[in-house]
Amino acid sequence: MLLAVGGYVGYLVWETYYAIRTVGVDREVPPGESVKDKPKAFLLLGVDSRAKTGTLNTDVIMVAALNPATKSATVVSVPRDSLIQLDGYKQQKANQFYAGFLRSVKKTD
């Protein structure tokens, strides 16, 4: 049993290492555009899709900002049930916008 668990953990470590090594693009970042020089922000979404109902909502919505000058990171969580009103869209919960965006992208393809 211990050997099986050890083998599985080794497999997971190998897969993680391989995934990290293959992610990204092999091109040089222009001067001043590196995350080491310029603040960057990221949108993090945790997606929940259900084939039975056809729903696709975001369970987790977070914005992360990295600032190299202060060597700090700020993460803000947006409550998924927050009501949002945007021009051109009906008022809806924050977690419904992602599914609507994907539907609009599929229509234009």
Residue frames as a rotation matrix with the C-alpha (Angstrom) as fourth column:
MET 1
0.571 0.821 0.000 0.00
0.821 -0.571 0.000 0.00
0.000 0.000 -1.000 0.00
LEU 2
0.464 -0.490 -0.738 2.84
0.155 -0.775 0.612 2.37
-0.872 -0.399 -0.284 0.92
LEU 3
-0.615 -0.717 0.330 4.56
0.397 0.080 0.914 1.65
-0.681 0.693 0.235 -2.38
ALA 4
-0.135 0.672 0.729 1.36
0.979 -0.024 0.203 2.41
0.153 0.740 -0.654 -4.31
VAL 5
0.808 0.416 -0.417 0.87
0.515 -0.843 0.157 5.72
-0.286 -0.342 -0.895 -2.50
GLY 6
0.059 -0.887 -0.457 4.52
0.097 -0.451 0.887 6.64
-0.994 -0.096 0.060 -3.07
GLY 7
-0.638 -0.259 0.726 4.21
0.689 0.230 0.687 5.81
-0.345 0.938 0.032 -6.76
TYR 8
0.317 0.850 0.421 1.07
0.931 -0.364 0.034 7.92
0.182 0.381 -0.906 -7.09
VAL 9
0.727 -0.129 -0.674 2.69
0.239 -0.874 0.424 10.88
-0.644 -0.469 -0.605 -5.31
GLY 10
-0.375 -0.927 0.013 5.71
0.245 -0.085 0.966 10.54
-0.894 0.365 0.259 -7.60
TYR 11
-0.356 0.358 0.863 3.42
0.935 0.131 0.331 10.53
0.005 0.925 -0.381 -10.63
LEU 12
0.722 0.687 -0.083 1.69
0.692 -0.721 0.041 13.72
-0.032 -0.087 -0.996 -9.42
VAL 13
0.350 -0.689 -0.634 5.02
0.081 -0.652 0.754 15.45
-0.933 -0.315 -0.173 -8.81
TRP 14
-0.620 -0.602 0.503 6.21
0.507 0.182 0.842 14.48
-0.598 0.778 0.192 -12.30
GLU 15
0.001 0.720 0.694 2.98
0.983 -0.129 0.133 15.70
0.185 0.682 -0.708 -13.96
THR 16
0.824 0.275 -0.495 3.14
0.430 -0.873 0.231 19.00
-0.368 -0.404 -0.838 -12.04
TYR 17
-0.054 -0.942 -0.330 6.79
0.118 -0.334 0.935 19.53
-0.992 0.011 0.129 -12.97
TYR 18
-0.611 -0.139 0.779 6.04
0.745 0.231 0.625 18.79
-0.267 0.963 -0.037 -16.64
ALA 19
0.410 0.857 0.312 3.04
0.903 -0.428 -0.010 21.15
0.125 0.286 -0.950 -16.67
ILE 20
0.689 -0.206 -0.695 5.04
0.202 -0.866 0.457 23.99
-0.696 -0.455 -0.555 -15.14
ARG 21
-0.361 -0.933 0.013 7.91
0.198 -0.063 0.978 23.51
-0.911 0.355 0.208 -17.61
THR 22
-0.616 0.133 0.777 5.60
0.784 0.206 0.586 23.54
-0.082 0.970 -0.231 -20.67
VAL 23
0.525 0.832 -0.179 3.43
0.814 -0.553 -0.177 26.54
-0.246 -0.053 -0.968 -19.73
GLY 24
0.259 -0.378 -0.889 4.29
0.048 -0.914 0.403 29.89
-0.965 -0.146 -0.219 -21.26
VAL 25
0.985 0.021 0.173 5.74
0.175 -0.144 -0.974 31.35
0.004 0.989 -0.145 -24.41
ASP 26
0.198 -0.980 -0.034 9.38
0.803 0.142 0.579 31.28
-0.563 -0.142 0.814 -25.46
ARG 27
0.262 -0.185 0.947 9.81
0.674 -0.667 -0.317 34.90
0.691 0.721 -0.050 -26.44
GLU 28
-0.693 -0.643 -0.327 11.54
0.693 -0.469 -0.548 37.82
0.199 -0.606 0.770 -24.87
VAL 29
0.428 0.811 -0.399 9.46
0.886 -0.464 0.007 40.32
-0.180 -0.357 -0.917 -22.90
PRO 30
0.272 -0.321 0.907 9.97
0.466 -0.781 -0.415 43.93
0.842 0.536 -0.063 -24.09
PRO 31
-0.742 -0.612 -0.273 11.88
0.549 -0.321 -0.772 46.20
0.384 -0.723 0.574 -21.67
GLY 32
-0.890 0.368 0.268 9.59
-0.452 -0.788 -0.418 47.77
0.058 -0.494 0.868 -19.09
GLU 33
0.001 0.949 -0.315 6.79
-0.799 0.191 0.571 45.25
0.602 0.251 0.758 -19.71
SER 34
-0.499 -0.269 -0.823 8.03
0.151 0.909 -0.389 42.54
0.853 -0.318 -0.413 -17.36
VAL 35
0.641 0.728 -0.243 6.12
0.306 0.048 0.951 41.80
0.704 -0.684 -0.193 -14.19
LYS 36
0.036 -0.725 -0.688 9.39
0.999 0.017 0.034 42.70
-0.013 -0.689 0.725 -12.47
ASP 37
-0.885 -0.455 0.104 9.03
0.465 -0.879 0.109 46.31
0.042 0.145 0.989 -13.74
LYS 38
-0.708 0.681 0.188 5.36
-0.480 -0.659 0.579 47.02
0.518 0.320 0.793 -14.34
PRO 39
-0.599 0.565 0.567 2.32
-0.498 0.292 -0.817 46.35
-0.627 -0.771 0.106 -12.10
LYS 40
-0.793 0.368 -0.485 0.01
-0.257 0.519 0.815 43.63
0.552 0.771 -0.318 -13.42
ALA 41
-0.348 0.761 0.548 -3.53
-0.803 0.059 -0.593 42.54
-0.484 -0.646 0.590 -12.57
PHE 42
-0.930 0.045 -0.365 -5.17
-0.154 0.854 0.498 39.16
0.334 0.519 -0.787 -13.10
LEU 43
0.017 0.970 0.242 -8.76
-0.992 -0.015 0.129 37.96
0.128 -0.242 0.962 -13.04
LEU 44
-0.950 -0.311 -0.022 -9.13
-0.299 0.929 -0.220 34.58
0.089 -0.202 -0.975 -11.36
LEU 45
0.006 0.998 -0.058 -12.31
-0.982 0.017 0.188 32.59
0.188 0.056 0.980 -11.99
GLY 46
-0.867 -0.092 0.489 -13.37
-0.223 0.950 -0.217 29.25
-0.445 -0.297 -0.845 -10.57
VAL 47
-0.457 0.685 -0.567 -15.86
-0.847 -0.141 0.512 27.79
0.270 0.715 0.645 -13.06
ASP 48
-0.616 0.403 0.677 -18.71
-0.137 0.792 -0.595 25.38
-0.776 -0.459 -0.432 -12.33
SER 49
-0.515 0.479 -0.711 -20.40
-0.833 -0.086 0.546 23.78
0.201 0.873 0.444 -15.34
ARG 50
-0.442 0.480 0.758 -23.29
-0.243 0.750 -0.616 21.37
-0.864 -0.456 -0.215 -15.21
ALA 51
-0.986 -0.011 -0.168 -24.07
-0.165 0.258 0.952 19.42
0.033 0.966 -0.256 -18.35
LYS 52
-0.586 0.809 -0.042 -27.49
0.804 0.574 -0.158 18.32
-0.104 -0.126 -0.987 -17.06
THR 53
0.339 0.747 -0.572 -28.78
0.653 -0.625 -0.429 21.90
-0.677 -0.228 -0.700 -16.72
GLY 54
0.328 -0.290 0.899 -26.46
0.859 -0.305 -0.412 23.58
0.393 0.907 0.149 -19.22
THR 55
0.999 0.046 0.008 -25.35
0.037 -0.887 0.460 26.16
0.028 -0.459 -0.888 -16.66
LEU 56
0.115 -0.993 0.015 -21.87
0.856 0.091 -0.509 27.66
0.505 0.071 0.860 -16.50
ASN 57
0.903 0.210 0.374 -21.31
-0.009 -0.863 0.506 30.02
0.429 -0.461 -0.777 -13.60
THR 58
-0.194 -0.977 0.090 -18.24
-0.044 -0.083 -0.996 31.27
0.980 -0.197 -0.026 -11.80
ASP 59
0.597 0.366 -0.714 -18.09
0.621 0.354 0.700 30.10
0.509 -0.861 -0.016 -8.18
VAL 60
0.265 -0.618 -0.740 -15.04
0.712 -0.393 0.582 32.19
-0.651 -0.681 0.336 -7.30
ILE 61
0.641 -0.103 0.761 -14.28
0.539 -0.645 -0.541 35.66
0.547 0.757 -0.358 -8.67
MET 62
0.545 -0.545 -0.637 -11.04
0.537 -0.356 0.765 37.29
-0.644 -0.759 0.099 -7.56
VAL 63
0.844 -0.408 0.348 -8.83
0.058 -0.575 -0.816 40.08
0.533 0.709 -0.462 -8.84
ALA 64
0.552 -0.755 -0.354 -5.13
0.695 0.181 0.696 39.90
-0.461 -0.630 0.625 -7.98
ALA 65
0.908 -0.325 0.264 -2.80
-0.103 -0.784 -0.612 42.89
0.406 0.528 -0.745 -8.45
LEU 66
0.477 -0.838 -0.265 0.98
0.862 0.388 0.326 42.58
-0.170 -0.384 0.907 -8.25
ASN 67
0.967 -0.195 0.167 3.12
-0.160 -0.967 -0.200 45.66
0.200 0.167 -0.965 -7.63
PRO 68
0.466 -0.854 -0.231 6.88
0.725 0.518 -0.454 45.17
0.508 0.044 0.860 -8.11
ALA 69
-0.070 -0.502 0.862 7.75
-0.114 -0.855 -0.507 48.62
0.991 -0.134 0.003 -6.72
THR 70
0.114 0.199 0.973 6.28
-0.955 -0.248 0.163 47.81
0.274 -0.948 0.162 -3.31
LYS 71
-0.786 -0.378 -0.489 6.81
-0.332 0.926 -0.181 44.05
0.521 0.020 -0.853 -3.66
SER 72
-0.657 0.652 0.379 3.20
-0.376 0.152 -0.914 43.50
-0.654 -0.743 0.145 -2.68
ALA 73
-0.849 0.521 -0.085 0.16
0.195 0.459 0.867 41.66
0.491 0.720 -0.491 -3.91
THR 74
-0.653 0.738 0.167 -3.45
-0.598 -0.367 -0.713 42.56
-0.465 -0.565 0.681 -3.33
VAL 75
-0.885 0.448 -0.124 -6.25
0.283 0.731 0.621 40.07
0.369 0.515 -0.774 -3.81
VAL 76
-0.639 0.764 0.095 -9.90
-0.689 -0.513 -0.512 41.12
-0.342 -0.392 0.854 -3.77
SER 77
-0.861 0.441 0.254 -12.76
0.479 0.870 0.115 38.65
-0.170 0.221 -0.960 -3.80
VAL 78
-0.706 0.705 -0.067 -15.98
-0.667 -0.630 0.399 39.70
0.239 0.326 0.915 -5.56
PRO 79
-0.504 0.594 0.627 -19.06
-0.256 0.591 -0.765 38.10
-0.825 -0.546 -0.146 -3.97
ARG 80
-0.956 0.028 0.293 -20.60
0.270 0.479 0.835 35.94
-0.116 0.877 -0.465 -6.69
ASP 81
-0.116 0.991 0.058 -24.13
0.992 0.119 -0.038 37.08
-0.044 0.053 -0.998 -5.89
SER 82
-0.509 -0.115 -0.853 -23.30
0.217 -0.976 0.002 40.80
-0.833 -0.184 0.522 -6.29
LEU 83
0.529 0.720 0.449 -25.79
0.703 -0.075 -0.708 42.46
-0.476 0.689 -0.546 -8.63
ILE 84
-0.555 -0.767 -0.321 -24.04
0.325 -0.555 0.765 44.28
-0.766 0.321 0.558 -11.47
GLN 85
0.687 0.724 0.061 -25.51
0.394 -0.301 -0.868 46.68
-0.610 0.621 -0.492 -14.02
LEU 86
-0.531 -0.844 -0.073 -23.44
0.313 -0.276 0.909 47.28
-0.788 0.460 0.410 -17.18
ASP 87
-0.050 0.470 -0.881 -24.46
-0.718 -0.630 -0.295 49.33
-0.694 0.618 0.369 -20.21
GLY 88
-0.236 0.037 -0.971 -25.89
-0.911 0.340 0.234 47.06
0.339 0.940 -0.046 -22.87
TYR 89
-0.722 -0.007 -0.692 -26.61
0.134 0.980 -0.149 44.22
0.679 -0.200 -0.707 -20.44
LYS 90
0.471 0.869 0.155 -29.47
-0.133 -0.103 0.986 43.47
0.872 -0.485 0.067 -18.11
GLN 91
-0.021 -0.434 0.900 -28.76
-0.973 -0.198 -0.118 43.59
0.229 -0.879 -0.419 -14.38
GLN 92
0.725 0.208 -0.656 -27.58
-0.132 0.978 0.163 40.18
0.675 -0.032 0.737 -13.20
LYS 93
0.895 -0.423 0.139 -25.40
-0.047 0.222 0.974 38.45
-0.443 -0.878 0.179 -10.65
ALA 94
0.248 -0.904 -0.350 -21.64
-0.881 -0.360 0.306 38.68
-0.403 0.232 -0.885 -11.10
ASN 95
-0.451 -0.511 0.732 -21.28
-0.265 0.860 0.437 34.94
-0.852 0.003 -0.523 -11.60
GLN 96
0.425 0.687 0.589 -23.62
0.428 0.421 -0.800 34.97
-0.798 0.592 -0.115 -14.64
PHE 97
0.617 -0.187 -0.764 -21.54
-0.574 -0.772 -0.274 37.36
-0.538 0.608 -0.584 -16.77
TYR 98
-0.473 -0.875 0.104 -18.89
-0.580 0.399 0.710 34.76
-0.663 0.276 -0.696 -17.68
ALA 99
-0.366 0.419 0.831 -21.46
0.534 0.826 -0.180 32.38
-0.762 0.378 -0.526 -19.18
GLY 100
0.715 0.670 -0.203 -23.02
0.268 -0.530 -0.805 35.25
-0.646 0.521 -0.558 -21.12
PHE 101
0.228 -0.740 -0.633 -19.62
-0.764 -0.538 0.355 36.27
-0.603 0.403 -0.689 -22.44
LEU 102
-0.690 -0.507 0.516 -18.91
-0.147 0.797 0.586 32.73
-0.708 0.329 -0.625 -23.64
ARG 103
0.127 0.815 0.565 -22.28
0.663 0.354 -0.659 32.55
-0.737 0.459 -0.496 -25.39
SER 104
0.794 0.185 -0.579 -21.57
-0.198 -0.821 -0.535 35.82
-0.575 0.540 -0.615 -27.21
VAL 105
-0.222 -0.940 -0.259 -18.12
-0.744 -0.009 0.668 34.59
-0.630 0.341 -0.698 -28.31
LYS 106
-0.564 0.048 0.824 -19.59
0.295 0.944 0.147 31.33
-0.771 0.326 -0.547 -29.69
LYS 107
0.541 0.836 0.092 -22.14
0.442 -0.190 -0.877 33.30
-0.716 0.515 -0.472 -31.73
THR 108
0.645 -0.325 -0.692 -19.39
-0.595 -0.781 -0.188 35.31
-0.480 0.533 -0.697 -33.45
ASP 109
-0.349 -0.841 0.414 -17.27
-0.361 0.528 0.769 32.26
-0.865 0.119 -0.487 -34.37
